[in-house]
Amino acid sequence: MTQLEQMGAAAKKAARFLMNAGAKKDEALYAIAKALRENAAEIIAANAVDLENGKAAGLTDSLLDRLRLDEARIEGMAQGVEQVAALPDPIGRVLDGRTLKNGLKIEKVTVPMGVIGIIYEARPNVTSDAAALCLKAGSAVILRGGKEAIHSNTAIMALMRKAIAAVGCPEDCLALVTDTTRQSATELMQLTEYLDVLIPRGGAGLIRSVVENAKVPVIETGVGNCHVYVDKSADVEMAANIIFNAKTSRPSVCNAIETVLVHRDVAEKALPVIKAALDEKNVEIRGCAATAAILGDCVIPATEDDYAKEFLDYILAVKVVDDLDAALDHIAKYSTGHSESIITADYAAAEKFTACVDSAAVYVNASTRFTDGGEFGLGAEIGISTQKLHARGPMGLNELTSMKFIIKGSGQIR
């Protein structure tokens, strides 16, 4: 038995405890939040090692931002865990029920997944977010983070396991794969005897690798090539404010925008205002010929790859389009199905956009940065699902459950 198989077997045993843990799950979650707060200095010290290693390895500023933890972010992690604890228990909800003519009473109820595997990259806050959600949803979890955050993840996991054990939950409800080689990722993807579902959370390369190589069922979370379309009736100042927020508030996350499409009729008025806002953060603009004609030499000519790319940086692709239909065509071609927004004062345009854009979250006159489990009132999230089976959009507690039928009779036979 390999080390990962042993971890899987232990997680499967712990998952049986969680099937009927009830309020004990919340007790464990509050213990985790307390441990995170009380040991923030220890976590920050471990994170400092990862940051130094990341700088030495040449990680970009945006990736270092994803990796960085401070007291405020750790407090956010603790609050996220507490928010999950405060949510209703997703297990045991009756989704449907009926009594058959033969007297059998049938109920369809929510149940835990069992053992969930999560592969993610350089975001150590995912370690506590994912653990909290899976625990509340009654499932054990095996986490496998990237090498960039290994010291941070190891410190966080050790604290969480100790915290839940202190309140009577098996510590193997939560586990971390500390081997960050490609071999361990491949083995986890093929751990069919122990894992019930695998969720990748990270960049395009990671997600593609998991989807292509996993034998365990996969819930695909999203690369975020997100768009804002500025319609001809848009309030230009509103558009500039939304674009500035959606691009610059945190460019390293998947709900930040990567492309702005501007209706030709409003482009000469809107683009200078948008650029003036983006200049505050020195955002590089890669645009089409029409964009360059309006904004001048500061525009780098956009390539086909630029419109398909998730920059995760202070870089924005811009294109002037003829009309709403052209914007919809562009989004259909390049979008990864995550989040898109229209800025418009035209009700019919807004309705057409929301009906025709095939993404997990579609906005009217708002920033795509709201695509987040916490912002949607779901508590912490496991990721943003861009697929259409079982779960789509921010994956909160309900998306981490399965279901079964419970049938009660009085001696019926067939």
N, C-alpha and C positions, 0 to 999 in steps of 0.2 A: 504494500500500500504506500503510495507516494504521500509526501507531506500535505499536498493539496487534497488528496482523497481523504486523508485523516481529518482535515479541516471540514471537508464536506460531510463526512459521517457525523462529526460532532455537531455541526450546524443542523443536520437533519433531526438529530435527537433533541436539540434545543427547540426546534420548531414545533415539536409535539407539545412541549410545555406551553408555548405561546398560543396554541390553538384554543386554550381555555384559561388564559391568564387574566382576562378581565381588567380590573382596576390596577393590578400589579404592573401593567404596562406603563400607566401614567406615573406611578411611583418611581419606576425606573427612569422615565424621561426627566422628571424633576430632579432626580439624583444626578443625571448627566449634566443638566444645565448648571447645577450647583458646582459640580466638579470643574466644568469649563471656566466658570468665573473665578473660583478659588485657586485655580492653577494656571491662570493666564500667563504669568511670568514664565513658567516652564514651557508652555506652548510657544510663546514668542521667542524664547531662546533656541528651541528646536527649529523654528521657522527661520531664524537668522542664519543658521547653517545652510538651509536650503537656498536662501536668497544669495548668500555668498557663492555657493556652488553654481547657482543659476547665472549670476553675473560672469563668473569665470567661464561658463559654457557658452556665453554669448546670447543668452535669452533676450528677446526684445523687451522694451519697456512695458508693452501691453501684457506680455506673458508674466513678467515680474510683478505687475500689478495684480494679476490673477492669483499669483502665488503668495503675495504679501499678507501677513496677519499683524494686527495691532490690537490694542485693548478695545477699540471701538468695534472692530470686526469680530472679535471673540465675543463681545457683549451681544452683537447681532446674532452670532451663532447660538448663544445661550437662549436669547429671546425666541429664535426660530424653533428651538426644541420645545420651549414652553408653549409656544403657539400650537404646536402639534399636539402636545399633551392636553391642551384645553379643548381641542376639537372633539366632536362626538365619535365614539368608537365605531369604526366602519364595519366591524365584524358582527354577524348575526342579524343584519337588517333584512327584513322580509321584502323581497322585490316583487313577488307575485304569489298568489295563493288561490286555490279553488277546491271545491269538493266535487268529486266525480259522482256519476249516477250510482256507482257501486259502493259509495260511502267512503272511499279513500280520500283522505285530506292531504293535498300536495302543497308544499311551500317551496319557493325558490329563495334561498338565503345566501348572503355574502359570507365567504370563508377566506382564510389566509391563502396566499399563493404557496407558501411552504418555505422554500429556501430561494432567495433572490441573490443573483450575482450582479455586481456593478463594476464596470471598468471605466475609469475616468482619468483625467490628466492633472494639470498643475493647479488645482483649486482645492486646497485643504478644507475649506468650509463645506465641501460636498461630503466629507467624511462624517460630520455630525448631522448634516441635513438628511443624508441617505439613511444613516443608522436610525434616526428618529422616526422617519416615515415608515421604514420597514418594520420597526419594532411596534409602532402603534397599529400598523396594519396586520400584526400578528405573525409576521414572517421573520425568520432568521436571515441574516445577510452576510455575504462574503464580499468584501470590498477589495478592489485592486487598483490603487492609484498609480500615478506615474512616478518615475524616479526623481523628478524635479522636486516633489513634495514629500519624499519618503520620511524624512526626519519629523516633519510636522504631523504627517498622518500617523506615524508610529506613536508619537506622544499623545495625540488625541485619542487614538484607539485604546491605548493602555489605560487612560483615565476613564474612558467610558465603560470598559469591561469591569474595572474595579468598582465603579459606581453602581452598575446594575447588579453585580454580585452581592454588594452590601445590602441590597434590599430584597434579595431572594430570587433573582432571575439568573438563570445559567449564563455565565459569561460568554459561552459559545453562541449565544444569540447574535453576537457581533464578532466578526473576525476580519483581519486584514492580511492580505497576501504581501509579505515583505520582500519577496523575490520580484524585482522589477524587470527581469529579463523578458524578452519576447516569448521565451519558452513557457513561462508561467502564465502569460496571457493566453497563449494557445491552449494550454492544458485546461484553464478555466473555461474557455469557450466550448470545450468538449467534455465537460464534467456532467454528462447526462444522467448518471446514476444518482446524483445528489442535488443538482440545480434544477429548479422548476422554470426559471426564466432568467435571461441575461439582458441587462440594460447598459449600453455604452453611452457615456456622457463625455463629449469632447469634440475635437475637430473632425474635419471631413475624413482624414486618413484613418483615424481610429475607428470611426463609425463604419467606414467602408470595409475595413479589415474584419471587424466583428460580424457584419452582415454576411460577408463572403465566406468566412471560415468557421463560424459557430455551428455546432450540432445542437446546442441547447436553443430552445425557442427564444427569439430576440424581439424586444420592443425597441424600435429605432428612434432615437432622439435626434434633435435637429441641428444641422448646420444652419446658420442664420444669414442667408443672403436676403436681407430684408429691404423693402422699398418704401419710399414715400412718393406719391404722385400728387403734384400741384396742379389742380384743375384750373380751367380758365376763369372760373368764378371765385377762386380762392382769395381769402383775406391774406395779403402778402406778408404782413407783419406776423400773423398767426403762423403761416407756413414757415417763416424764418425761425421763429421761436421753437416750433416743433422739431424742425430739422436740426437745429443746434442741439437741442436736448437729446434727440434720438441718435445723433452721431457722436457727440462729445461728452455726455455725462459719464459714460463708461464704455469706451469704444471696444474694449476687449471681450465684451459679452455677446451672446448669440442674439439678443433682441435689439442690438444696436443696428442702425441702418447702414447699408453699404452703397445704395444707389438712390439718386433722386431723379425723378422724371418730371419734366415741366412742360405744360401745354404751350404750344407755340404762341398762342394769342397773348399770353401773360409773361412770356419768358424775358422780354426786354425790361419789364418792370420788376419782375420777381428775382431774377438771378443776381443782380447787384446787391439787393437787400439780403438775400441768402448768403452771398459771399461775405458781405460785411460782418454778419453774425459769426460765420465760420472762421474768419480771420482772427478772432479773439483767441482761438486755439490753434492757429496756424495749420488749418486743415488743408491738405493737398487735394486739388481738384483735378480729376481726370475726366475730360469731357469730349463731347462730339464737336464737329466743326461749327455747328450753330452756337454751342456754348462758348467756344473760343472766340467767335465773332462778336459776342456780346461782352465777354469778360476780359478778353485780350490775352496777352502772352503768358499770364500766370497759369493758364489752363494747359495741362499736359494732355496731348492727344490720347484718347481712350482706345484701348484695344478690345477685341472680342473677349479676351480673358478677363479684362477689368470688370466687365459687366457680370461675369460669372463668379467673381472672386469674393470670398469673405475676408476682407482686409484685417479686421480686428485691430485697427490702427486709425490714426488721424488722416485717413485717406478716403475720399468719396468719389464715386463714379457719378457723372451727371449726363443726362441726355434730354434734348428737346424733342418732344413728340408732337405729332400733328393733332391728336385728339385722344379722347378716352379709350377708344378701341385700340389705338396704337400702344397706349400704356398697358392695357390688358394683355396685348400680344407679347410685349416685352416681359412683363411679369410672368406670364405663362411659360416663356422660354427659359428664363434665367432664375426664377425663384426656387428656393429649396423648400417651399411650403411652410415656412415658419410664421412670419408676421409681415403684413403690408398695411399701409395707411393711405387714405385719400384726404387731401385738404380741399374742401369745396363748400360753396354756399348753395349748391344745386342739389335738391333732394333727389331728383331722378338720377343724377350722376352717382350720388352716394349709394342709392339702392342698387344700381347696376354693378357698381364696384364690389359691394359686399356680396352680391349674388354670384358674380362671375370669377372672383379671385378665389382660387382653390388652395387656401392656406389655413393653418390651424387657428390663426387669430387675424381678424381683419378689422381695421380701425377706420373711423370717420372723425377727422379733425382732432386727432390725439396722437401722442408719441407711441411708437412700438415698444418703448422701454417698459410699458406696463405688462408685457407678456411674461408673467412671473407668478408662481404659485402664491407667494405672500401677498402680492398686489391684488390677485384675484380672490383673496380670502380663503385660500386652500391651505394656509400654513406654508411651511417649507415645501419645496418641490423636489422630485427626483430628477426632473429634466423636462424638456419640452418635446413631446412626441410629435413627429411630423408624418407619421404613418396614419392609416385609417382603420386598422383593425384593433379592437379592444379599447385603445386609449389614443386620444389626440389632444394636442395643446398641453398646457401645464399639467403634469402628472402629480396629483395629490394622493390622498389616502384612498379614495374610492377606486382610482385607477390601479392601485396595488392590491386589489382583492380579486378573488375569483368567485365562483358560486357553486352551489350544489342544491339538489332537490332532496327534501326531507318528506317522506311519505308515511303517514300514520293510518293504520287500519284497525279492523276489529275481527280479523280472521279471514279476510278476503283471499280467494285463490283464483287463478286464471285457468 
